Amino acid sequence: MELPSWSAVAAALPWVVTPAVSAWRLLDSTPLPPPGPLVGAPPRVSVIVPARNEVRNIERLVRSVLATTWPDLELIVVDDHSSDGTGALARTAGHGDPRLVVFEPPSLPEGWFGKQWACWCGAQRATGDRLLFADADTWHAPGLVARMVRAQDDSAADLLSVAGTQELRTFWERVVMPLPFLFLLLRFGGLNACERATSPRGVIANGQCLIMRRTTYQDLGGHEAVRDTVAEDLRLAQHVRAHGGVVAVRAGLDAQRTRMYRSLGAIVAGWSKNIYAGGKHMLPPAFRPLFRLTLPVGPLLLLAPALLVVAAWIGSVPPWLGQAGAIALASQTVWAAVMYRWLQLPVWYAFAHPLGSAAMLWVTLVAAVRGDAVTWAGRTYAAR
């Protein structure tokens, strides 16, 4: 058996080293603490859920939040002009629980995105000292609120969000969905890097589950300040940091779960909405036009080893390049297997990772073409 050349090994090195460095950086992440002892009266927490045509998810969310161990809580479901009975099902799921409020906000004003408007209206209706914003497609463990309150108090965070478990059930969810989070890991590092960031562009938040003090939210303008941006969670975190606030993220894999998308079409629609129009805010303004042009580079780099192996097999590239591709492809597969084992999913999905990279390449191409034009939940926006 012929050993690969040094040229092949050197060419494959970035695909071997980068996953290892990413895994090492991920270790710099603090989990949610256990619930702490209550000293004095617990703060009232308002859980605010923007919900537009979420009949598939809303019952699970309502039941899980109302099962909380937190003693002083209200759940506000903002039924954002749904046409599928979301509001009625939310009320049914609440079984008359007085802690549940379901209401429909006024019509969407010009210049607002729907989610921000629903969150803003919910915040105006809320009576809590802490405002916990949660997506309708999430599930909350009974102790989540208590653990988030303690984490926010321990870290003195003005905005704290939770990175929970992403529920991946179908083939395409499992081969595509890990990739956007890999790119976020490469960009930001472990979760603790958020608190050390000196620039607003160095922070991030997960809008699926985040908590703010009411006073901070009101003083900084809340969702009104980010009313016309796609990644409202990222922009809200940046807004807080720009005003001297502390932004923190905690791992809560056992405490919160989300199922974002259920099909390849939904994945493409969802991520192509976010990946440029929202992702551009991670960069200085001067680099944003270039970012749009270079969006496909990341998926292409992930796909390159498989392409090189095929090209070598048909004889269109030198053998050493084919060897480099084989080494890189083997490294990617091993690391993908480790990831799927950690996610408690069948490890054979690791062999399908080139398909995931190809799908993500398509997502970035769609996003690059669309630019700031965004269509979501039956509405069309022009992102700022």
KEKE-3310 file (N, C-alpha, C; in steps of 0.2 Angstrom, whole numbers, plus 5000, padded with zeros to 4 digits):
npx = (5004:5003:5010:5003:5009:5020:5016:5002:4998:5001:4992:4980:4980:4973:4959:4960:4965:4956:4943:4947:4952:4940:4932:4939:4938:4925:4924:4925:4913:4900:4889:4871:4868:4863:4846:4846:4845:4831:4832:4823:4809:4805:4809:4796:4793:4790:4785:4787:4779:4781:4769:4765:4755:4757:4752:4756:4766:4763:4755:4764:4774:4766:4761:4774:4780:4770:4772:4782:4794:4795:4790:4783:4776:4771:4763:4764:4756:4758:4747:4750:4741:4737:4731:4728:4722:4730:4730:4718:4721:4732:4725:4717:4727:4731:4722:4713:4722:4727:4738:4741:4740:4733:4733:4729:4740:4739:4738:4752:4764:4771:4788:4791:4797:4788:4790:4797:4788:4778:4784:4787:4774:4770:4779:4774:4763:4766:4769:4780:4796:4807:4809:4806:4810:4803:4804:4790:4792:4799:4804:4803:4811:4805:4813:4819:4817:4821:4834:4839:4836:4845:4857:4858:4858:4870:4880:4878:4872:4865:4858:4854:4855:4850:4858:4851:4846:4846:4833:4833:4826:4823:4831:4837:4837:4846:4858:4861:4858:4868:4878:4876:4878:4891:4898:4895:4901:4914:4916:4913:4918:4918:4904:4907:4915:4908:4905:4917:4920:4925:4920:4904:4901:4906:4898:4884:4867:4854:4839:4829:4827:4829:4833:4829:4831:4817:4819:4831:4827:4817:4824:4834:4826:4821:4814:4810:4821:4827:4819:4818:4827:4834:4840:4836:4839:4853:4856:4849:4857:4870:4866:4863:4876:4883:4879:4885:4881:4881:4882:4878:4879:4873:4875:4862:4858:4851:4839:4832:4824:4823:4814:4818:4816:4807:4809:4819:4816:4811:4822:4831:4823:4822:4836:4842:4835:4841:4855:4863:4856:4855:4867:4876:4878:4888:4900:4911:4904:4910:4914:4903:4897:4907:4905:4893:4896:4905:4899:4896:4909:4912:4904:4908:4922:4920:4915:4925:4935:4927:4924:4937:4941:4933:4936:4950:4947:4942:4952:4955:4963:4979:4987:4992:4983:4971:4974:4976:4963:4957:4962:4958:4944:4942:4946:4935:4924:4927:4927:4913:4907:4910:4903:4890:4889:4890:4878:4869:4864:4862:4878:4881:4876:4887:4894:4886:4889:4895:4883:4876:4884:4883:4869:4870:4878:4869:4860:4867:4869:4856:4854:4863:4859:4846:4849:4845:4831:4818:4807:4795:4784:4773:4775:4783:4798:4810:4826:4835)
npy = (4994:5011:5025:5041:5056:5069:5081:5079:5076:5088:5097:5092:5095:5107:5102:5092:5098:5109:5104:5098:5109:5116:5108:5108:5122:5122:5117:5128:5132:5136:5127:5128:5132:5122:5125:5138:5142:5151:5168:5178:5186:5178:5184:5190:5181:5183:5174:5175:5172:5173:5169:5163:5155:5142:5129:5117:5116:5123:5118:5108:5117:5126:5117:5113:5124:5128:5118:5122:5124:5136:5148:5160:5165:5170:5166:5172:5171:5177:5178:5179:5184:5172:5159:5146:5142:5143:5151:5147:5133:5135:5141:5130:5120:5126:5123:5132:5138:5151:5157:5159:5169:5173:5182:5193:5204:5221:5226:5223:5235:5247:5244:5236:5219:5204:5195:5203:5213:5205:5201:5213:5218:5208:5211:5223:5220:5211:5208:5205:5205:5200:5196:5183:5177:5166:5154:5147:5134:5127:5117:5116:5112:5108:5114:5125:5139:5143:5139:5148:5160:5160:5158:5171:5180:5175:5178:5192:5196:5206:5202:5185:5170:5153:5139:5126:5109:5104:5097:5084:5074:5069:5063:5074:5084:5079:5078:5091:5101:5102:5109:5124:5128:5123:5133:5144:5141:5141:5155:5161:5154:5145:5146:5154:5164:5174:5183:5188:5196:5211:5219:5224:5216:5204:5196:5185:5178:5167:5167:5158:5156:5167:5178:5194:5208:5217:5231:5234:5230:5240:5252:5251:5250:5238:5226:5235:5242:5234:5232:5230:5220:5204:5193:5195:5191:5191:5204:5211:5207:5212:5226:5227:5225:5235:5246:5245:5234:5217:5202:5185:5167:5151:5134:5122:5109:5099:5105:5113:5112:5112:5111:5116:5115:5104:5098:5097:5107:5117:5119:5125:5137:5143:5145:5151:5163:5169:5168:5177:5190:5191:5187:5196:5206:5202:5206:5220:5235:5238:5226:5219:5218:5210:5199:5194:5189:5179:5170:5156:5150:5143:5131:5125:5123:5113:5103:5101:5090:5078:5080:5081:5068:5061:5067:5063:5050:5049:5053:5067:5076:5078:5063:5066:5076:5069:5060:5069:5074:5062:5059:5071:5069:5057:5062:5071:5063:5055:5064:5069:5057:5057:5068:5064:5053:5060:5068:5058:5051:5040:5034:5032:5042:5050:5047:5053:5066:5074:5076:5084:5096:5099:5103:5114:5122:5125:5132:5144:5149:5153:5162:5172:5177:5182:5192:5206:5204:5197:5183:5177:5166:5170:5183:5197:5205:5219:5219:5228)
npz = (5000:4995:5004:5008:5000:5007:5002:5000:5014:5020:5012:5017:5030:5036:5036:5045:5057:5060:5064:5076:5084:5084:5092:5104:5107:5110:5122:5131:5138:5148:5158:5162:5179:5193:5201:5212:5230:5236:5241:5250:5241:5226:5210:5199:5184:5167:5154:5137:5122:5105:5092:5077:5067:5073:5076:5076:5086:5098:5108:5115:5120:5128:5138:5144:5149:5158:5167:5176:5189:5195:5206:5204:5190:5174:5158:5142:5128:5112:5100:5084:5073:5068:5056:5058:5070:5081:5093:5099:5102:5111:5122:5125:5128:5140:5150:5157:5166:5177:5175:5162:5148:5133:5118:5104:5095:5090:5072:5061:5061:5049:5044:5054:5059:5060:5071:5081:5083:5089:5101:5107:5109:5118:5129:5133:5139:5149:5166:5174:5183:5176:5159:5149:5134:5122:5109:5099:5095:5105:5119:5137:5151:5168:5178:5171:5171:5184:5184:5174:5180:5191:5184:5177:5188:5194:5185:5183:5171:5159:5148:5145:5137:5132:5126:5119:5116:5099:5091:5081:5069:5056:5041:5033:5042:5051:5044:5039:5048:5059:5053:5051:5064:5067:5059:5066:5078:5074:5071:5083:5094:5110:5122:5132:5127:5124:5135:5137:5126:5119:5109:5102:5090:5094:5102:5104:5104:5108:5102:5104:5117:5129:5142:5150:5161:5166:5167:5160:5148:5145:5146:5136:5124:5120:5109:5100:5096:5087:5077:5063:5058:5054:5061:5076:5088:5089:5085:5096:5107:5103:5104:5117:5122:5116:5123:5135:5142:5150:5141:5141:5138:5141:5142:5140:5137:5143:5148:5139:5123:5105:5090:5075:5061:5049:5037:5022:5013:5022:5030:5020:5017:5030:5034:5024:5025:5036:5035:5027:5028:5042:5046:5042:5051:5060:5055:5051:5043:5031:5026:5022:5009:5003:5010:5006:4994:4997:5004:4999:5001:5013:5014:5002:5005:5015:5007:4997:5000:4997:4983:4978:4979:4971:4959:4958:4956:4943:4936:4934:4942:4950:4957:4971:4975:4976:4986:4996:4997:5001:5014:5021:5019:5027:5039:5042:5042:5053:5063:5062:5065:5079:5083:5081:5089:5101:5100:5102:5091:5077:5071:5058:5050:5049:5037:5028:5027:5016:5008:5017:5016:5003:5003:5011:5004:4994:5001:5005:4992:4989:4999:4996:4983:4987:4997:5006:5005:5012:5015:5026:5036:5028:5026:5019:5019:5020:5025:5037)
capx = (5000:5007:5009:5002:5015:5020:5012:4995:4997:5001:4986:4974:4980:4967:4953:4962:4966:4951:4938:4950:4952:4933:4930:4943:4935:4918:4924:4925:4906:4898:4882:4867:4869:4856:4842:4849:4841:4828:4833:4818:4803:4807:4806:4791:4795:4785:4788:4783:4780:4778:4767:4761:4753:4761:4748:4760:4771:4761:4753:4770:4777:4762:4762:4780:4781:4766:4774:4788:4794:4796:4784:4779:4777:4765:4765:4760:4756:4755:4745:4752:4736:4737:4725:4727:4720:4736:4728:4713:4724:4736:4721:4715:4732:4732:4717:4711:4727:4726:4745:4741:4737:4734:4730:4731:4742:4737:4741:4759:4765:4776:4794:4793:4796:4782:4792:4799:4782:4774:4788:4786:4768:4770:4782:4770:4757:4769:4770:4786:4802:4811:4806:4810:4807:4804:4800:4785:4794:4803:4801:4806:4811:4802:4818:4823:4817:4825:4841:4841:4837:4851:4863:4858:4861:4877:4884:4876:4871:4859:4854:4857:4852:4852:4860:4849:4847:4842:4830:4835:4823:4823:4837:4840:4838:4852:4864:4862:4857:4874:4883:4876:4880:4898:4900:4894:4907:4921:4916:4913:4921:4914:4899:4910:4919:4903:4906:4924:4920:4925:4916:4897:4901:4909:4893:4878:4862:4850:4832:4824:4826:4833:4830:4832:4828:4813:4822:4836:4824:4814:4829:4837:4821:4819:4813:4809:4827:4829:4812:4818:4832:4832:4843:4834:4843:4860:4856:4848:4863:4874:4863:4865:4884:4885:4877:4889:4878:4884:4879:4880:4876:4874:4873:4856:4856:4846:4834:4828:4825:4820:4814:4818:4813:4805:4810:4824:4813:4810:4829:4833:4819:4824:4843:4843:4833:4845:4862:4866:4853:4856:4874:4881:4879:4894:4905:4911:4900:4914:4915:4897:4896:4911:4902:4888:4899:4909:4895:4897:4915:4912:4901:4913:4928:4918:4913:4930:4938:4924:4925:4944:4942:4929:4940:4955:4945:4941:4959:4956:4967:4985:4986:4993:4977:4966:4976:4974:4956:4955:4964:4953:4937:4942:4945:4929:4920:4928:4924:4906:4905:4911:4898:4883:4888:4888:4871:4865:4861:4866:4884:4881:4875:4893:4896:4882:4891:4895:4876:4874:4888:4880:4863:4871:4880:4863:4857:4871:4868:4850:4854:4867:4854:4841:4851:4841:4824:4816:4800:4794:4778:4768:4776:4789:4802:4817:4830:4840)
capy = (5000:5017:5030:5047:5060:5074:5086:5077:5077:5096:5100:5090:5097:5111:5098:5088:5102:5113:5100:5097:5115:5118:5104:5111:5128:5121:5116:5134:5133:5134:5124:5131:5130:5120:5130:5140:5143:5158:5172:5183:5184:5177:5189:5187:5180:5183:5170:5179:5168:5175:5163:5164:5148:5137:5124:5110:5116:5127:5114:5106:5123:5129:5112:5112:5130:5128:5113:5125:5124:5143:5150:5166:5165:5171:5164:5176:5169:5182:5175:5184:5184:5165:5157:5139:5140:5143:5154:5143:5128:5137:5141:5123:5117:5129:5120:5137:5140:5158:5160:5159:5174:5173:5188:5195:5210:5225:5224:5224:5242:5248:5245:5230:5212:5201:5192:5208:5216:5201:5201:5220:5219:5204:5214:5228:5216:5208:5211:5202:5209:5197:5194:5177:5176:5159:5152:5142:5127:5125:5113:5119:5107:5111:5119:5129:5146:5143:5139:5154:5166:5159:5160:5178:5183:5174:5181:5199:5197:5210:5197:5179:5165:5146:5135:5120:5104:5104:5090:5082:5068:5067:5062:5080:5088:5077:5079:5098:5106:5103:5114:5131:5129:5123:5139:5149:5139:5143:5162:5164:5150:5142:5150:5159:5170:5180:5187:5191:5200:5219:5223:5221:5210:5198:5193:5182:5176:5162:5170:5153:5156:5172:5182:5200:5211:5222:5238:5234:5230:5246:5257:5250:5250:5231:5224:5241:5245:5229:5230:5228:5216:5197:5190:5200:5189:5193:5212:5213:5206:5218:5232:5227:5226:5242:5251:5243:5228:5210:5197:5178:5162:5145:5127:5119:5103:5095:5109:5116:5108:5116:5108:5122:5114:5097:5096:5100:5114:5122:5121:5130:5143:5146:5147:5156:5169:5171:5167:5184:5196:5192:5185:5201:5210:5199:5209:5227:5237:5238:5219:5215:5216:5204:5193:5191:5186:5174:5165:5149:5147:5138:5124:5123:5120:5106:5098:5100:5083:5073:5082:5079:5060:5059:5070:5059:5043:5049:5055:5074:5079:5073:5058:5068:5079:5064:5058:5074:5073:5056:5061:5076:5066:5052:5066:5074:5057:5053:5070:5069:5051:5059:5073:5061:5050:5065:5069:5052:5049:5034:5037:5031:5048:5053:5046:5057:5073:5078:5078:5090:5101:5101:5106:5120:5126:5128:5137:5150:5152:5156:5168:5177:5180:5186:5197:5208:5203:5191:5181:5172:5166:5173:5190:5199:5211:5221:5219:5234)
capz = (5000:4995:5008:5005:5000:5011:5000:5002:5021:5021:5010:5021:5037:5038:5037:5051:5063:5061:5069:5083:5087:5086:5098:5110:5109:5113:5130:5134:5138:5155:5158:5167:5186:5196:5204:5219:5236:5235:5246:5249:5236:5219:5205:5194:5177:5162:5148:5131:5116:5099:5089:5071:5064:5077:5079:5077:5092:5103:5114:5119:5123:5134:5144:5147:5153:5164:5172:5179:5197:5197:5210:5202:5183:5169:5151:5138:5121:5107:5094:5079:5068:5065:5053:5059:5077:5086:5099:5103:5105:5117:5128:5127:5132:5147:5154:5162:5171:5177:5173:5155:5144:5125:5115:5097:5095:5084:5066:5061:5059:5044:5047:5059:5058:5064:5078:5085:5085:5094:5107:5110:5112:5124:5134:5136:5142:5154:5173:5177:5184:5171:5153:5146:5127:5120:5103:5100:5094:5110:5125:5143:5157:5174:5182:5167:5173:5190:5182:5170:5184:5195:5180:5176:5194:5196:5180:5182:5164:5157:5143:5145:5133:5133:5120:5121:5112:5093:5090:5074:5068:5049:5037:5031:5048:5054:5040:5037:5053:5062:5049:5053:5071:5066:5057:5072:5083:5071:5071:5090:5099:5115:5124:5137:5124:5123:5140:5136:5120:5120:5104:5101:5085:5097:5106:5101:5108:5105:5103:5105:5124:5132:5147:5151:5166:5163:5167:5155:5141:5144:5145:5129:5119:5118:5102:5095:5094:5082:5074:5056:5057:5053:5067:5081:5095:5088:5086:5103:5111:5101:5106:5124:5123:5114:5129:5141:5146:5150:5138:5142:5135:5145:5139:5143:5133:5147:5150:5134:5116:5100:5083:5071:5054:5049:5030:5018:5011:5028:5031:5015:5018:5036:5035:5018:5027:5042:5035:5025:5031:5049:5048:5040:5057:5063:5052:5050:5038:5025:5023:5021:5002:5001:5014:5002:4988:4999:5008:4998:5002:5019:5012:4997:5009:5018:5001:4993:5000:4993:4976:4976:4979:4965:4953:4957:4954:4936:4933:4932:4946:4951:4963:4977:4977:4978:4993:5001:4998:5005:5021:5024:5020:5032:5046:5043:5044:5060:5068:5061:5069:5086:5085:5081:5095:5107:5100:5103:5085:5074:5069:5051:5047:5047:5030:5023:5028:5010:5006:5021:5014:4997:5004:5014:4998:4990:5006:5004:4986:4989:5003:4992:4978:4990:5000:5012:5004:5017:5016:5032:5039:5024:5026:5015:5023:5018:5031:5038)
cpx = (5004:5005:5007:5008:5014:5016:5004:4993:4996:4995:4980:4974:4975:4961:4954:4962:4960:4945:4941:4950:4945:4931:4933:4940:4928:4918:4924:4917:4904:4891:4878:4868:4862:4853:4845:4843:4838:4829:4828:4813:4807:4805:4801:4794:4789:4788:4783:4785:4777:4776:4763:4761:4758:4757:4751:4764:4768:4759:4759:4773:4773:4762:4768:4782:4777:4767:4780:4788:4795:4789:4780:4781:4770:4768:4760:4761:4754:4754:4745:4747:4737:4731:4724:4725:4725:4733:4723:4716:4729:4731:4718:4721:4733:4727:4714:4716:4727:4733:4746:4737:4738:4730:4733:4734:4739:4741:4748:4760:4771:4783:4796:4793:4791:4784:4794:4793:4778:4778:4787:4780:4767:4773:4778:4765:4760:4769:4776:4792:4808:4807:4810:4806:4808:4801:4795:4787:4799:4800:4806:4806:4808:4807:4821:4823:4821:4832:4843:4841:4843:4857:4864:4861:4868:4882:4883:4875:4864:4855:4858:4852:4854:4853:4857:4850:4843:4839:4830:4832:4823:4830:4840:4841:4845:4859:4866:4862:4863:4878:4882:4879:4888:4901:4900:4900:4913:4921:4916:4916:4916:4909:4902:4914:4914:4904:4912:4924:4920:4921:4909:4897:4904:4904:4887:4873:4858:4842:4827:4823:4831:4829:4833:4828:4823:4816:4827:4832:4820:4819:4833:4832:4819:4819:4812:4815:4830:4824:4813:4824:4830:4834:4842:4838:4850:4860:4854:4854:4869:4872:4865:4872:4886:4884:4880:4886:4882:4879:4882:4876:4878:4872:4867:4854:4850:4840:4830:4829:4821:4820:4813:4814:4812:4807:4816:4822:4813:4817:4832:4830:4822:4831:4845:4841:4838:4853:4866:4863:4854:4864:4879:4882:4885:4900:4905:4907:4904:4915:4909:4896:4900:4908:4897:4891:4903:4905:4896:4904:4916:4910:4906:4919:4926:4917:4919:4934:4934:4924:4932:4945:4938:4933:4947:4953:4944:4947:4959:4960:4973:4984:4987:4987:4972:4968:4975:4967:4953:4956:4959:4946:4937:4942:4938:4924:4921:4925:4916:4903:4905:4905:4891:4883:4887:4881:4866:4861:4865:4872:4885:4880:4882:4895:4892:4884:4892:4888:4874:4878:4885:4874:4865:4874:4874:4860:4861:4870:4861:4850:4858:4863:4849:4843:4847:4833:4822:4809:4800:4787:4773:4769:4782:4792:4808:4821:4834:4847)
cpy = (5006:5022:5036:5051:5066:5080:5085:5078:5084:5099:5098:5092:5102:5107:5093:5092:5106:5110:5100:5103:5117:5114:5107:5118:5128:5120:5122:5136:5131:5132:5129:5128:5126:5125:5132:5141:5150:5162:5178:5181:5183:5182:5186:5187:5179:5180:5172:5174:5171:5169:5165:5157:5143:5131:5118:5110:5119:5123:5111:5112:5125:5124:5112:5118:5130:5123:5116:5124:5131:5145:5156:5167:5167:5169:5168:5173:5174:5179:5180:5183:5177:5164:5149:5137:5140:5146:5150:5136:5129:5138:5134:5119:5119:5126:5125:5139:5148:5161:5161:5165:5173:5179:5189:5202:5215:5223:5226:5231:5242:5248:5240:5224:5209:5198:5198:5212:5212:5201:5208:5220:5214:5207:5220:5226:5213:5211:5208:5206:5206:5195:5189:5176:5169:5158:5147:5135:5124:5121:5115:5113:5111:5116:5124:5136:5147:5144:5145:5160:5166:5161:5167:5182:5182:5177:5189:5200:5201:5206:5191:5174:5158:5143:5128:5115:5105:5097:5089:5075:5065:5066:5069:5084:5086:5078:5087:5102:5107:5109:5121:5132:5128:5130:5145:5147:5142:5151:5164:5160:5147:5148:5156:5165:5176:5185:5191:5196:5208:5223:5220:5216:5204:5194:5190:5180:5171:5165:5165:5153:5161:5176:5189:5203:5217:5229:5239:5234:5236:5251:5257:5250:5244:5230:5230:5243:5240:5227:5228:5225:5209:5194:5194:5198:5192:5201:5214:5212:5211:5224:5233:5229:5233:5247:5249:5237:5222:5205:5190:5173:5156:5139:5124:5114:5099:5099:5113:5113:5112:5111:5114:5120:5106:5094:5099:5107:5119:5124:5126:5137:5147:5149:5152:5163:5173:5172:5173:5190:5197:5191:5191:5206:5207:5203:5217:5229:5236:5231:5216:5214:5210:5198:5190:5187:5179:5169:5158:5146:5142:5132:5121:5120:5113:5101:5096:5093:5078:5074:5080:5072:5058:5061:5065:5052:5043:5052:5062:5078:5075:5069:5061:5072:5075:5061:5063:5074:5067:5056:5065:5073:5061:5056:5069:5069:5055:5058:5070:5063:5053:5063:5069:5056:5054:5067:5064:5050:5044:5037:5036:5037:5052:5052:5050:5064:5077:5080:5084:5096:5104:5105:5113:5125:5129:5133:5144:5153:5156:5162:5174:5180:5184:5192:5199:5207:5196:5189:5176:5172:5170:5180:5192:5205:5213:5223:5225:5231)
cpz = (5000:5000:5005:5005:5005:5009:5001:5009:5022:5018:5014:5028:5039:5040:5043:5057:5065:5066:5076:5087:5089:5092:5104:5112:5112:5120:5134:5135:5145:5155:5163:5174:5188:5200:5211:5224:5235:5242:5245:5243:5230:5214:5200:5187:5172:5156:5142:5125:5110:5095:5083:5067:5066:5080:5080:5083:5098:5109:5118:5123:5129:5140:5147:5151:5159:5169:5176:5186:5199:5200:5208:5194:5180:5162:5147:5131:5116:5101:5088:5073:5064:5061:5054:5066:5082:5093:5103:5106:5111:5123:5130:5131:5139:5152:5159:5167:5171:5175:5166:5152:5137:5122:5108:5097:5089:5078:5065:5058:5053:5047:5052:5056:5063:5071:5083:5088:5090:5101:5111:5113:5118:5130:5137:5140:5149:5161:5177:5178:5179:5165:5150:5139:5125:5113:5104:5099:5099:5116:5131:5148:5163:5178:5177:5169:5179:5189:5178:5175:5188:5190:5178:5182:5195:5191:5179:5175:5163:5152:5144:5141:5134:5126:5122:5116:5105:5092:5082:5072:5061:5046:5036:5037:5051:5050:5038:5043:5058:5059:5051:5060:5071:5064:5062:5077:5080:5072:5079:5095:5104:5118:5129:5134:5123:5129:5140:5130:5122:5114:5103:5095:5088:5101:5101:5106:5104:5107:5104:5113:5127:5137:5148:5157:5163:5162:5162:5148:5140:5142:5138:5123:5117:5111:5097:5092:5088:5078:5067:5054:5057:5060:5073:5087:5094:5089:5093:5107:5109:5104:5114:5126:5121:5119:5135:5145:5145:5146:5139:5139:5139:5141:5143:5139:5137:5149:5145:5127:5111:5094:5078:5064:5054:5042:5027:5016:5016:5030:5027:5016:5024:5036:5030:5020:5032:5040:5032:5029:5038:5050:5046:5046:5061:5061:5052:5044:5031:5022:5021:5014:5000:5005:5010:4996:4990:5003:5006:4999:5008:5017:5007:5000:5012:5012:4997:4994:4996:4985:4974:4975:4972:4959:4952:4954:4946:4933:4931:4937:4948:4957:4970:4980:4979:4985:4998:5003:5002:5012:5024:5024:5026:5039:5047:5045:5051:5065:5068:5066:5077:5088:5085:5087:5101:5106:5101:5097:5082:5070:5061:5047:5045:5040:5025:5024:5022:5007:5010:5018:5007:4998:5007:5009:4995:4995:5005:4998:4986:4993:4999:4987:4982:4994:5006:5011:5008:5016:5021:5034:5035:5024:5022:5018:5019:5024:5031:5038)
residu = (MET:GLU:LEU:PRO:SER:TRP:SER:ALA:VAL:ALA:ALA:ALA:LEU:PRO:TRP:VAL:VAL:THR:PRO:ALA:VAL:SER:ALA:TRP:ARG:LEU:LEU:ASP:SER:THR:PRO:LEU:PRO:PRO:PRO:GLY:PRO:LEU:VAL:GLY:ALA:PRO:PRO:ARG:VAL:SER:VAL:ILE:VAL:PRO:ALA:ARG:ASN:GLU:VAL:ARG:ASN:ILE:GLU:ARG:LEU:VAL:ARG:SER:VAL:LEU:ALA:THR:THR:TRP:PRO:ASP:LEU:GLU:LEU:ILE:VAL:VAL:ASP:ASP:HIS:SER:SER:ASP:GLY:THR:GLY:ALA:LEU:ALA:ARG:THR:ALA:GLY:HIS:GLY:ASP:PRO:ARG:LEU:VAL:VAL:PHE:GLU:PRO:PRO:SER:LEU:PRO:GLU:GLY:TRP:PHE:GLY:LYS:GLN:TRP:ALA:CYS:TRP:CYS:GLY:ALA:GLN:ARG:ALA:THR:GLY:ASP:ARG:LEU:LEU:PHE:ALA:ASP:ALA:ASP:THR:TRP:HIS:ALA:PRO:GLY:LEU:VAL:ALA:ARG:MET:VAL:ARG:ALA:GLN:ASP:ASP:SER:ALA:ALA:ASP:LEU:LEU:SER:VAL:ALA:GLY:THR:GLN:GLU:LEU:ARG:THR:PHE:TRP:GLU:ARG:VAL:VAL:MET:PRO:LEU:PRO:PHE:LEU:PHE:LEU:LEU:LEU:ARG:PHE:GLY:GLY:LEU:ASN:ALA:CYS:GLU:ARG:ALA:THR:SER:PRO:ARG:GLY:VAL:ILE:ALA:ASN:GLY:GLN:CYS:LEU:ILE:MET:ARG:ARG:THR:THR:TYR:GLN:ASP:LEU:GLY:GLY:HIS:GLU:ALA:VAL:ARG:ASP:THR:VAL:ALA:GLU:ASP:LEU:ARG:LEU:ALA:GLN:HIS:VAL:ARG:ALA:HIS:GLY:GLY:VAL:VAL:ALA:VAL:ARG:ALA:GLY:LEU:ASP:ALA:GLN:ARG:THR:ARG:MET:TYR:ARG:SER:LEU:GLY:ALA:ILE:VAL:ALA:GLY:TRP:SER:LYS:ASN:ILE:TYR:ALA:GLY:GLY:LYS:HIS:MET:LEU:PRO:PRO:ALA:PHE:ARG:PRO:LEU:PHE:ARG:LEU:THR:LEU:PRO:VAL:GLY:PRO:LEU:LEU:LEU:LEU:ALA:PRO:ALA:LEU:LEU:VAL:VAL:ALA:ALA:TRP:ILE:GLY:SER:VAL:PRO:PRO:TRP:LEU:GLY:GLN:ALA:GLY:ALA:ILE:ALA:LEU:ALA:SER:GLN:THR:VAL:TRP:ALA:ALA:VAL:MET:TYR:ARG:TRP:LEU:GLN:LEU:PRO:VAL:TRP:TYR:ALA:PHE:ALA:HIS:PRO:LEU:GLY:SER:ALA:ALA:MET:LEU:TRP:VAL:THR:LEU:VAL:ALA:ALA:VAL:ARG:GLY:ASP:ALA:VAL:THR:TRP:ALA:GLY:ARG:THR:TYR:ALA:ALA:ARG)
# end
